[in-house]
């Protein structure tokens, strides 16, 4: 049963591009914005999964969503999908650069250079390309909101052993977002970054762990539960609520912010 249903029109006439839109946080954000009137361009490498999200939205609001098969580390594919999205929906107002991978989890000396590059190409280059190719269209609209998904890992927490490539990419996203916020402020384009903690998504499906991890892990006795505000990981819909706020005029004076959404998880370690 679908949990998508039209409930309001806060984003009526607006268009959003969302990367990693086929599942998890990206899908939840797409449903949230579409429920409130936005047209949504769904970018994801898993085209079949993204098509299901498209169908779910269009079953309630015909033509409100379009799925695009996009590798966000590929400049040509990103640029092409952005142009097609803008042509289809007639403009662009919101960009949610959310797609990312954990990549290979291993001691530094065991990480292959190609594995390192793949993680940074997806998480950091993908963010750069998404922002780069959408800026001209946001300027044409006279402003807009860019939201980037980073993580507490690499910013406030460093206990995910073996995730040096992932944490590096996530820290770099925050620096990039703040530089972009300053550069784009005069064009009335806001840029903010969110840093989720543990969230129930399928990102672990693409994670590869090596045997060498056992040699570098420092035993840590974690508090029971891990997130003081909840009994378990956060839900994609909770993060989508924050994305919705940052995409809306309710956050019109917020840019360059780095917002942690982790149920106080990072305060424990």
C-alpha positions as CSV (number, residue, x, y, z in Angstrom):
1,X,0.0,0.0,0.0
2,X,1.3,3.4,-0.9
3,X,2.1,5.9,1.8
4,X,2.0,8.7,-0.8
5,X,-1.1,10.8,-0.9
6,X,-1.6,14.4,-2.0
7,X,-2.1,16.6,1.1
8,X,-1.2,20.2,0.3
9,X,0.2,22.6,-2.2
10,X,3.2,24.3,-0.5
11,X,5.4,23.5,-3.5
12,X,2.7,24.0,-6.2
13,X,4.4,24.9,-9.5
14,X,7.9,24.1,-8.2
15,X,10.3,21.5,-9.6
16,X,12.8,19.4,-7.7
17,X,15.7,17.3,-8.8
18,X,16.5,14.5,-6.3
19,X,19.5,12.2,-6.7
20,X,19.4,8.7,-5.1
21,X,15.6,9.0,-5.4
22,X,14.8,5.3,-5.8
23,X,15.0,4.4,-2.2
24,X,15.7,5.5,1.4
25,X,16.0,9.2,2.1
26,X,15.8,10.2,-1.6
27,X,12.5,8.4,-2.1
28,X,11.0,9.7,1.1
29,X,11.9,13.3,0.1
30,X,10.5,12.8,-3.4
31,X,7.2,11.6,-1.9
32,X,7.1,14.4,0.6
33,X,7.7,17.2,-2.0
34,X,5.3,15.6,-4.5
35,X,2.6,15.3,-1.9
36,X,2.8,19.1,-1.5
37,X,2.6,19.9,-5.2
38,X,6.1,19.7,-6.5
39,X,7.1,18.1,-9.8
40,X,10.0,15.7,-9.1
41,X,12.8,14.5,-11.4
42,X,14.1,11.2,-9.9
43,X,17.8,10.5,-10.5
44,X,19.1,7.1,-9.6
45,X,21.4,4.4,-11.0
46,X,18.9,1.7,-10.3
47,X,16.4,2.6,-13.0
48,X,13.8,-0.1,-12.1
49,X,13.7,0.9,-8.5
50,X,13.3,4.6,-9.5
51,X,10.5,3.7,-11.9
52,X,8.5,2.3,-9.0
53,X,8.8,5.6,-7.2
54,X,7.7,7.4,-10.3
55,X,4.7,5.1,-10.6
56,X,3.8,5.6,-7.0
57,X,3.7,9.4,-7.4
58,X,2.1,9.5,-10.8
59,X,-0.7,7.2,-9.6
60,X,-1.9,10.1,-7.4
61,X,-0.7,13.1,-9.5
62,X,-0.4,12.2,-13.1
63,X,2.8,13.5,-14.7
64,X,4.3,14.8,-11.5
65,X,7.3,12.5,-11.5
66,X,9.8,11.3,-14.1
67,X,12.5,8.7,-13.4
68,X,16.0,9.1,-15.0
69,X,18.7,6.5,-15.1
70,X,21.7,8.5,-14.0
71,X,25.2,7.7,-12.8
72,X,25.9,10.9,-10.8
73,X,29.7,10.4,-11.2
74,X,29.3,10.7,-15.0
75,X,29.2,14.4,-16.1
76,X,27.5,13.7,-19.4
77,X,24.7,11.7,-17.9
78,X,24.1,14.2,-15.1
79,X,24.1,17.2,-17.5
80,X,21.8,15.4,-19.9
81,X,19.3,14.4,-17.2
82,X,19.3,17.9,-15.8
83,X,18.5,19.5,-19.2
84,X,15.8,16.9,-19.9
85,X,14.2,17.6,-16.5
86,X,14.2,21.3,-16.9
87,X,12.7,21.0,-20.4
88,X,10.0,18.6,-19.2
89,X,8.9,20.6,-16.2
90,X,9.7,24.1,-17.3
91,X,12.2,25.1,-14.7
92,X,14.0,24.2,-11.5
93,X,13.6,25.4,-7.9
94,X,14.9,22.7,-5.6
95,X,18.0,20.4,-5.8
96,X,18.5,17.6,-3.3
97,X,22.0,16.1,-3.9
98,X,21.5,13.0,-1.9
99,X,22.9,10.0,-3.7
100,X,25.9,8.2,-2.1
101,X,27.6,5.0,-1.3
102,X,29.6,3.5,1.6
103,X,32.0,1.9,-0.8
104,X,34.7,-0.4,0.3
105,X,35.3,-0.6,4.0
106,X,38.9,-1.6,4.8
107,X,42.1,-0.5,6.4
108,X,43.8,2.3,4.4
109,X,46.6,0.2,3.2
110,X,44.1,-2.4,1.8
111,X,41.9,0.1,-0.1
112,X,42.5,-0.1,-3.8
113,X,43.0,3.2,-5.6
114,X,40.0,2.5,-7.8
115,X,37.8,1.7,-4.8
116,X,39.0,5.0,-3.2
117,X,38.2,6.9,-6.4
118,X,34.8,5.3,-6.8
119,X,33.7,6.4,-3.4
120,X,34.8,9.9,-3.9
121,X,33.6,10.0,-7.5
122,X,30.1,9.0,-6.3
123,X,29.8,11.0,-3.1
124,X,31.9,14.1,-3.8
125,X,32.1,14.4,-7.6
126,X,28.5,13.4,-7.8
127,X,27.5,16.3,-5.5
128,X,29.7,18.7,-7.4
129,X,28.2,17.7,-10.8
130,X,24.7,17.8,-9.5
131,X,25.2,21.3,-8.2
132,X,27.3,22.5,-11.2
133,X,24.8,21.6,-13.8
134,X,21.7,22.8,-11.9
135,X,23.1,26.3,-10.9
136,X,22.3,27.9,-14.3
137,X,18.7,26.8,-14.1
138,X,18.3,28.0,-10.5
139,X,19.8,31.4,-11.5
140,X,17.3,31.6,-14.4
141,X,14.4,31.0,-11.9
142,X,15.8,33.8,-9.7
143,X,16.8,31.6,-6.7
144,X,16.2,28.3,-5.2
145,X,17.3,25.8,-2.6
146,X,20.1,23.2,-2.8
147,X,20.3,20.6,-0.1
148,X,23.2,18.2,0.2
149,X,23.2,14.9,2.2
150,X,26.5,14.5,4.1
151,X,26.8,12.5,7.3
152,X,27.8,12.7,11.0
153,X,30.7,10.3,9.9
154,X,33.6,12.4,8.9
155,X,32.2,15.5,10.6
156,X,31.2,14.8,14.2
157,X,32.0,11.1,14.5
158,X,35.0,9.0,13.6
159,X,34.2,5.6,14.9
160,X,33.3,3.9,11.7
161,X,36.5,2.0,11.2
162,X,37.6,1.3,7.7
163,X,35.5,4.1,6.2
164,X,38.3,6.6,5.5
165,X,37.1,7.2,1.9
166,X,33.5,7.6,2.9
167,X,34.3,9.9,5.8
168,X,36.6,12.0,3.7
169,X,34.0,12.5,1.0
170,X,31.4,13.4,3.7
171,X,33.6,16.0,5.3
172,X,34.4,17.5,1.9
173,X,30.8,17.8,1.0
174,X,30.3,20.1,4.0
175,X,33.2,22.4,2.9
176,X,31.8,22.4,-0.6
177,X,28.3,23.3,0.6
178,X,29.6,26.3,2.6
179,X,31.7,27.6,-0.2
180,X,28.7,27.3,-2.6
181,X,26.5,29.0,-0.1
182,X,28.7,32.1,-0.1
183,X,29.2,32.0,-3.9
184,X,25.5,31.7,-4.7
185,X,24.0,34.0,-2.0
186,X,23.8,37.0,-4.3
187,X,21.7,34.9,-6.7
188,X,19.3,34.1,-3.9
189,X,20.3,30.4,-4.1
190,X,20.5,28.8,-0.6
191,X,22.8,25.9,0.0
192,X,22.5,23.8,3.1
193,X,23.9,20.4,4.2
194,X,22.3,17.8,6.4
195,X,24.3,15.2,8.4
196,X,22.1,12.2,9.3
197,X,23.2,9.5,11.7
198,X,22.0,5.9,11.4
199,X,18.9,5.8,9.1
200,X,17.0,2.8,7.9
201,X,18.0,2.7,4.2
202,X,19.6,0.2,1.8
203,X,23.0,1.9,1.5
204,X,24.6,-1.1,3.2
205,X,23.6,-3.2,0.1
206,X,26.5,-1.6,-1.8
207,X,29.0,-1.9,1.1
208,X,32.0,-4.2,0.8
209,X,34.0,-5.1,3.9
210,X,37.4,-6.7,4.0
211,X,38.8,-9.3,6.4
212,X,41.5,-6.7,7.4
213,X,38.9,-4.7,9.4
214,X,39.4,-6.9,12.5
215,X,43.0,-5.7,12.7
216,X,42.1,-2.0,13.0
217,X,38.8,-1.9,15.0
218,X,39.2,-0.4,18.5
219,X,36.7,-2.1,20.8
220,X,34.1,0.4,22.0
221,X,31.3,-0.4,24.3
222,X,28.4,1.5,22.8
223,X,25.4,2.6,24.9
224,X,22.4,0.4,24.5
225,X,20.2,1.6,21.6
226,X,22.7,4.0,20.0
227,X,20.3,6.9,19.5
228,X,18.9,8.5,22.8
229,X,15.9,10.0,21.1
230,X,14.7,6.7,19.6
231,X,14.8,2.9,20.1
232,X,16.6,2.4,16.8
233,X,17.8,4.1,13.6
234,X,16.0,7.1,12.3
235,X,13.5,6.8,9.5
236,X,13.9,8.3,6.0
237,X,10.6,10.2,6.5
238,X,12.1,12.0,9.4
239,X,15.0,13.2,7.3
240,X,12.6,14.1,4.5
241,X,10.8,16.4,6.9
242,X,14.1,18.4,7.3
243,X,14.6,18.4,3.5
244,X,11.1,19.8,3.1
245,X,11.8,22.6,5.6
246,X,15.1,23.5,3.9
247,X,13.4,23.5,0.5
248,X,10.6,25.8,1.6
249,X,10.3,29.5,2.2
250,X,10.2,28.7,5.9
251,X,14.0,28.5,5.7
252,X,14.4,31.6,3.5
253,X,17.2,33.1,5.8
254,X,19.1,29.8,6.2
255,X,22.1,29.1,4.0
256,X,25.5,27.6,4.7
257,X,24.1,25.6,7.6
258,X,25.3,22.1,8.6
259,X,22.4,20.5,10.3
260,X,22.8,17.2,12.3
261,X,19.8,14.9,12.4
262,X,20.8,11.8,14.4
263,X,18.7,11.6,17.5
264,X,21.8,12.7,19.6
265,X,23.7,9.7,18.3
266,X,26.9,11.7,17.7
267,X,26.8,13.1,21.3
268,X,27.4,9.6,22.7
269,X,30.9,9.0,21.2
